[in-house]
Amino acid sequence: MTAATDAVGRFIEGVPKVELHVHLVGSAALPTVLTLAERAPHLGVPTDLDALKRFYAFHDFPHFLDVYAAVNALVRTSDDVLTLIEGLTGDLLAQGVRYAEVTVTPWSHVDVGVPYPEVVEGLDEGRRRAAVRGLDLAWCFDIPAPLEPDDGAATARWAVEQPPEGLVSFGLGGAEAGVDRADFSDAFARARAAGLRSVPHAGESEAGGAASVWAAVRHLGADRIGHGIRSVDDPALIAHLVDHGIPLEVCPISNVRTRVVPDLAVHPLPELLRQGVTVCINTDDPPMFDTDLGMEYRAIAAAFDLGVDDLAGLVANGVRASFMSEPAKAALLAEIDRHRTDASAP
């Protein structure tokens, strides 16, 4: 191991991090899923650990969707929501994460029978418990495309009229192909009028392409873009993102697992950075994609020969792109800089 490689490892291990693109259901690691499955064995998710490991191992994107739906169906009460959050809290703290904006899809929970007030009860209690442990959690309410716009409006109504504590943003996930981002403009307008920031998914794959990013910017008022890697295909879009300071929440290993890029070596990340786009690194659905935030940084460091200064810039991008308070940002940025200096010292 070279001195430079050792410095990169020390930096990744010790630096305080933020996570801006992680889905609550998709964050459920095996111990959490096992707990939920044992509460509802009739739902068919394995309650034997070895069988659960086989069930949970990523095969392809359709299999991922099946597993995601099965885990979502296990969430039946506010206690189940709390179990998800407590599992995520432990995992994030183990990775050195201090602040996370977690995507919650309330429609999916209500659809399987959880009353919306119980969803909020679980989120509020989970956030309070995370704070005691040193983790600041914020929430993004997400519309799961391809819901009809009228159904998606329910998410905006909940976000505006009955928000959980710490709700900071409003998103749109799910399918890109055949889903016009503009159809959800009314829901986003209502959320934005209430002070929530706009963070739709777009441009994750060639199916949505740069056109979906343009639609998210023009029709949904995007403050950040979830994924957005296909922006690289449109120079005018790249210029717009740079000129307007719109960051991309990039999830490199997720992109490889879901086959939207064939291999990390050809990921658009270096080109996006070269052209001046603000990029932050995230995990998406970490246990389902066999990753965590440290692995993401180690993977891109190895694939693109990134040093401590490069990685410190990406970690700092996440802080600046977040919706935490300005004093909290300043304090965390100072810590990141200290870790950069310490890791680089001989």
C-alpha positions as CSV (number, residue, x, y, z in Angstrom):
1,M,0.0,0.0,0.0
2,T,1.4,3.4,-1.0
3,A,1.5,6.4,1.3
4,A,-1.2,8.1,-0.9
5,T,-3.4,5.0,-0.8
6,D,-3.0,4.9,3.0
7,A,-3.9,8.6,3.3
8,V,-7.1,8.0,1.2
9,G,-8.1,5.1,3.5
10,R,-7.5,7.2,6.6
11,F,-9.5,10.1,5.2
12,I,-12.5,8.0,4.1
13,E,-12.5,6.2,7.5
14,G,-12.4,9.3,9.6
15,V,-14.1,12.1,7.8
16,P,-17.6,13.1,8.9
17,K,-20.0,12.5,6.1
18,V,-23.5,13.4,4.9
19,E,-25.9,11.2,2.9
20,L,-28.4,13.0,0.7
21,H,-29.8,10.1,-1.4
22,V,-30.9,7.1,0.6
23,H,-34.4,5.5,0.6
24,L,-35.8,4.5,4.0
25,V,-37.1,1.1,2.8
26,G,-34.1,0.5,0.6
27,S,-31.8,1.2,3.6
28,A,-33.0,-1.9,5.5
29,A,-30.1,-4.2,6.3
30,L,-30.6,-7.9,6.9
31,P,-31.0,-7.7,10.7
32,T,-33.7,-5.1,10.2
33,V,-35.5,-7.1,7.6
34,L,-35.3,-10.2,9.7
35,T,-36.9,-8.4,12.6
36,L,-39.7,-7.1,10.4
37,A,-40.2,-10.6,8.7
38,E,-40.5,-12.3,12.1
39,R,-43.3,-9.9,13.0
40,A,-45.2,-10.8,9.9
41,P,-44.2,-14.4,8.8
42,H,-47.5,-14.7,6.8
43,L,-46.1,-12.2,4.2
44,G,-43.6,-14.8,2.9
45,V,-40.3,-13.0,3.5
46,P,-37.8,-15.6,4.8
47,T,-37.4,-15.6,8.6
48,D,-34.3,-17.9,8.4
49,L,-31.2,-15.8,8.0
50,D,-29.5,-17.9,5.3
51,A,-32.7,-18.0,3.3
52,L,-33.1,-14.3,3.8
53,K,-29.5,-13.7,2.5
54,R,-30.4,-15.6,-0.7
55,F,-33.6,-13.7,-1.0
56,Y,-31.9,-10.3,-0.5
57,A,-28.9,-10.9,-2.9
58,F,-29.1,-8.6,-5.9
59,H,-29.8,-10.5,-9.1
60,D,-31.1,-7.9,-11.5
61,F,-33.4,-4.8,-11.4
62,P,-36.7,-6.7,-11.6
63,H,-35.6,-8.8,-8.7
64,F,-34.6,-5.6,-6.8
65,L,-38.1,-4.2,-7.3
66,D,-39.6,-7.4,-6.0
67,V,-37.5,-7.4,-2.9
68,Y,-38.1,-3.7,-2.3
69,A,-41.9,-4.3,-2.6
70,A,-41.7,-7.3,-0.2
71,V,-39.8,-5.3,2.4
72,N,-42.2,-2.3,2.1
73,A,-45.1,-4.7,2.7
74,L,-43.5,-5.7,6.0
75,V,-43.9,-2.1,7.3
76,R,-47.4,-2.3,8.9
77,T,-47.2,0.0,12.0
78,S,-45.4,3.0,13.4
79,D,-43.2,0.6,15.3
80,D,-42.1,-0.9,12.0
81,V,-41.3,2.5,10.6
82,L,-39.3,3.1,13.8
83,T,-37.4,-0.2,13.3
84,L,-36.4,0.9,9.9
85,I,-35.1,4.2,11.2
86,E,-33.2,2.7,14.1
87,G,-31.5,0.2,11.8
88,L,-30.5,3.0,9.4
89,T,-29.3,5.2,12.3
90,G,-26.9,2.5,13.4
91,D,-25.6,1.9,9.9
92,L,-25.1,5.6,9.2
93,L,-23.3,6.3,12.5
94,A,-21.0,3.3,11.8
95,Q,-20.0,5.0,8.5
96,G,-19.3,8.3,10.1
97,V,-22.4,10.0,8.8
98,R,-23.5,13.1,10.8
99,Y,-26.4,14.3,8.8
100,A,-28.7,12.5,6.3
101,E,-31.7,13.4,4.2
102,V,-33.7,10.2,3.9
103,T,-36.3,9.6,1.2
104,V,-39.6,8.4,2.6
105,T,-42.5,7.3,0.3
106,P,-45.6,7.7,2.4
107,W,-47.9,6.6,-0.3
108,S,-46.3,3.2,-0.4
109,H,-46.8,2.8,3.4
110,V,-50.4,4.0,3.3
111,D,-51.1,1.7,0.3
112,V,-50.2,-1.4,2.4
113,G,-52.4,-0.3,5.2
114,V,-50.4,2.0,7.5
115,P,-52.5,5.0,8.5
116,Y,-50.6,8.2,7.6
117,P,-50.5,9.5,11.2
118,E,-48.7,6.3,12.2
119,V,-46.1,6.9,9.5
120,V,-45.5,10.4,11.0
121,E,-45.4,9.0,14.5
122,G,-42.7,6.6,13.5
123,L,-40.7,9.2,11.7
124,D,-40.8,11.7,14.6
125,E,-39.8,9.2,17.2
126,G,-37.0,7.8,15.0
127,R,-35.6,11.2,14.4
128,R,-35.6,12.0,18.1
129,R,-33.8,8.8,18.9
130,A,-31.3,9.4,16.2
131,A,-30.5,12.9,17.5
132,V,-29.7,11.4,20.9
133,R,-27.2,9.1,19.3
134,G,-25.6,12.0,17.4
135,L,-27.2,11.8,14.0
136,D,-29.3,14.6,12.5
137,L,-32.0,13.1,10.2
138,A,-34.1,15.1,7.8
139,W,-36.8,13.8,5.5
140,C,-37.7,14.0,1.8
141,F,-41.3,13.0,0.9
142,D,-41.2,11.2,-2.4
143,I,-43.9,10.5,-5.0
144,P,-43.4,7.0,-6.5
145,A,-43.8,7.2,-10.2
146,P,-45.8,6.0,-12.2
147,L,-48.6,7.1,-9.8
148,E,-51.2,9.3,-11.5
149,P,-50.8,13.0,-10.8
150,D,-54.0,13.1,-8.7
151,D,-52.6,10.3,-6.5
152,G,-49.3,12.0,-6.3
153,A,-51.0,15.1,-5.0
154,A,-51.8,13.2,-1.8
155,T,-48.1,13.2,-1.0
156,A,-48.0,17.0,-1.4
157,R,-51.1,17.4,0.8
158,W,-49.5,15.3,3.6
159,A,-46.3,17.1,3.3
160,V,-47.9,20.5,3.6
161,E,-50.8,19.8,6.0
162,Q,-49.3,17.1,8.2
163,P,-45.5,17.1,7.9
164,P,-43.2,15.1,10.2
165,E,-40.6,17.0,12.1
166,G,-37.5,17.6,9.9
167,L,-39.2,17.4,6.5
168,V,-37.1,19.5,4.2
169,S,-37.7,18.4,0.6
170,F,-40.1,16.9,-1.9
171,G,-39.1,14.3,-4.5
172,L,-40.2,12.1,-7.4
173,G,-38.8,8.6,-7.8
174,G,-39.6,5.4,-9.6
175,A,-39.8,4.9,-13.4
176,E,-38.4,7.5,-15.8
177,A,-39.5,6.0,-19.1
178,G,-43.0,7.0,-20.0
179,V,-43.4,9.3,-16.9
180,D,-43.6,12.9,-17.8
181,R,-42.1,14.9,-14.9
182,A,-44.2,17.9,-15.9
183,D,-47.4,15.9,-14.9
184,F,-46.4,16.4,-11.3
185,S,-45.8,20.1,-11.5
186,D,-48.8,21.0,-9.4
187,A,-47.8,18.8,-6.5
188,F,-44.3,20.2,-6.6
189,A,-45.6,23.8,-6.8
190,R,-47.7,23.2,-3.7
191,A,-44.7,21.7,-1.8
192,R,-42.4,24.4,-2.9
193,A,-44.9,27.1,-1.8
194,A,-44.8,25.6,1.6
195,G,-41.0,26.0,1.8
196,L,-39.9,22.5,0.8
197,R,-37.0,22.1,-1.6
198,S,-37.4,20.2,-4.9
199,V,-35.2,17.1,-5.3
200,P,-36.7,14.9,-8.1
201,H,-35.0,11.8,-9.5
202,A,-34.2,12.3,-13.2
203,G,-31.5,11.3,-15.8
204,E,-30.6,8.1,-14.0
205,S,-30.8,6.1,-17.2
206,E,-30.9,6.5,-21.0
207,A,-34.6,5.8,-20.8
208,G,-35.1,9.2,-19.1
209,G,-32.0,10.8,-20.4
210,A,-31.1,14.4,-20.3
211,A,-34.6,15.3,-21.3
212,S,-36.0,14.1,-17.9
213,V,-33.4,16.4,-16.1
214,W,-34.6,19.4,-18.2
215,A,-38.2,18.5,-17.3
216,A,-37.3,18.3,-13.6
217,V,-35.5,21.7,-13.8
218,R,-38.2,23.5,-15.9
219,H,-41.4,22.0,-14.5
220,L,-40.5,20.9,-10.9
221,G,-38.1,23.7,-10.0
222,A,-35.4,21.2,-9.0
223,D,-32.9,22.5,-6.4
224,R,-31.0,19.2,-6.7
225,I,-31.3,16.2,-9.0
226,G,-31.4,12.6,-7.8
227,H,-28.9,10.8,-10.0
228,G,-28.8,13.0,-13.1
229,I,-25.9,11.2,-14.7
230,R,-27.3,11.4,-18.2
231,S,-26.9,15.2,-18.0
232,V,-23.5,14.5,-19.4
233,D,-25.1,13.8,-22.8
234,D,-26.3,17.5,-23.2
235,P,-23.8,20.3,-23.1
236,A,-26.5,22.9,-22.8
237,L,-27.9,21.1,-19.7
238,I,-24.4,20.8,-18.2
239,A,-24.0,24.5,-18.6
240,H,-27.3,25.2,-17.0
241,L,-26.5,23.0,-14.0
242,V,-23.2,24.7,-13.6
243,D,-24.5,28.2,-14.0
244,H,-27.5,27.7,-11.6
245,G,-25.5,25.7,-9.1
246,I,-27.8,22.6,-9.2
247,P,-26.1,19.6,-7.7
248,L,-26.4,16.0,-8.7
249,E,-26.8,13.3,-6.1
250,V,-24.7,10.5,-7.7
251,C,-24.9,6.9,-6.5
252,P,-22.1,5.2,-8.4
253,I,-22.5,1.6,-7.2
254,S,-26.2,1.7,-7.6
255,N,-25.7,2.8,-11.2
256,V,-23.5,-0.3,-11.8
257,R,-25.9,-2.7,-10.0
258,T,-28.9,-1.5,-11.9
259,R,-27.0,-1.7,-15.2
260,V,-27.5,2.0,-16.1
261,V,-23.7,2.0,-16.5
262,P,-22.0,-1.3,-17.5
263,D,-18.9,-0.7,-15.3
264,L,-17.7,1.8,-12.8
265,A,-14.7,2.5,-15.1
266,V,-17.0,4.1,-17.7
267,H,-19.2,6.0,-15.2
268,P,-19.8,9.7,-16.2
269,L,-18.7,11.0,-12.8
270,P,-15.2,12.1,-13.9
271,E,-16.6,14.0,-16.9
272,L,-19.3,15.6,-14.8
273,L,-16.6,16.8,-12.4
274,R,-14.3,17.9,-15.2
275,Q,-17.1,20.1,-16.6
276,G,-17.7,21.8,-13.2
277,V,-21.0,20.1,-12.1
278,T,-21.4,20.0,-8.4
279,V,-21.6,16.3,-7.5
280,C,-22.1,14.6,-4.1
281,I,-21.7,10.9,-3.5
282,N,-24.5,8.7,-2.0
283,T,-25.7,5.1,-1.7
284,D,-29.4,5.0,-2.8
285,D,-30.5,1.5,-1.4
286,P,-27.2,0.4,0.3
287,P,-27.9,-3.1,1.6
288,M,-29.9,-4.1,-1.5
289,F,-26.9,-3.0,-3.6
290,D,-24.3,-4.3,-1.3
291,T,-22.7,-1.0,-0.6
292,D,-22.3,1.7,2.0
293,L,-20.9,5.3,1.9
294,G,-17.4,4.3,2.7
295,M,-17.4,1.7,-0.1
296,E,-18.7,4.3,-2.5
297,Y,-15.8,6.6,-1.8
298,R,-13.2,3.8,-1.9
299,A,-14.6,2.5,-5.2
300,I,-14.5,5.9,-7.0
301,A,-11.0,6.6,-5.5
302,A,-9.7,3.4,-7.0
303,A,-11.5,3.7,-10.3
304,F,-10.6,7.3,-11.0
305,D,-7.3,7.7,-9.1
306,L,-8.8,10.3,-6.7
307,G,-6.7,11.6,-3.8
308,V,-7.6,13.0,-0.4
309,D,-8.1,16.5,-1.8
310,D,-10.5,15.2,-4.5
311,L,-12.5,13.2,-2.0
312,A,-12.6,16.1,0.5
313,G,-14.1,18.2,-2.2
314,L,-16.8,15.6,-2.9
315,V,-17.6,15.2,0.8
316,A,-17.8,19.0,1.2
317,N,-20.1,19.2,-1.9
318,G,-22.5,17.0,0.0
319,V,-22.5,19.4,3.0
320,R,-23.0,22.5,0.8
321,A,-25.7,20.8,-1.3
322,S,-27.6,19.8,1.9
323,F,-30.5,21.6,3.5
324,M,-29.0,21.8,7.0
325,S,-28.5,25.2,8.6
326,E,-25.6,27.4,7.6
327,P,-23.9,27.3,11.0
328,A,-24.1,23.5,10.9
329,K,-22.6,23.5,7.4
330,A,-19.8,25.7,8.5
331,A,-18.9,23.6,11.5
332,L,-19.0,20.4,9.4
333,L,-16.9,21.9,6.6
334,A,-14.3,22.9,9.1
335,E,-14.1,19.3,10.4
336,I,-13.8,17.9,6.9
337,D,-10.9,20.3,6.3
338,R,-9.1,19.2,9.5
339,H,-9.5,15.5,8.5
340,R,-8.1,16.3,5.0
341,T,-5.0,17.9,6.6
342,D,-4.6,15.1,9.2
343,A,-5.0,12.3,6.6
344,S,-2.5,14.0,4.3
345,A,0.2,14.4,7.0
346,P,3.2,12.1,6.7
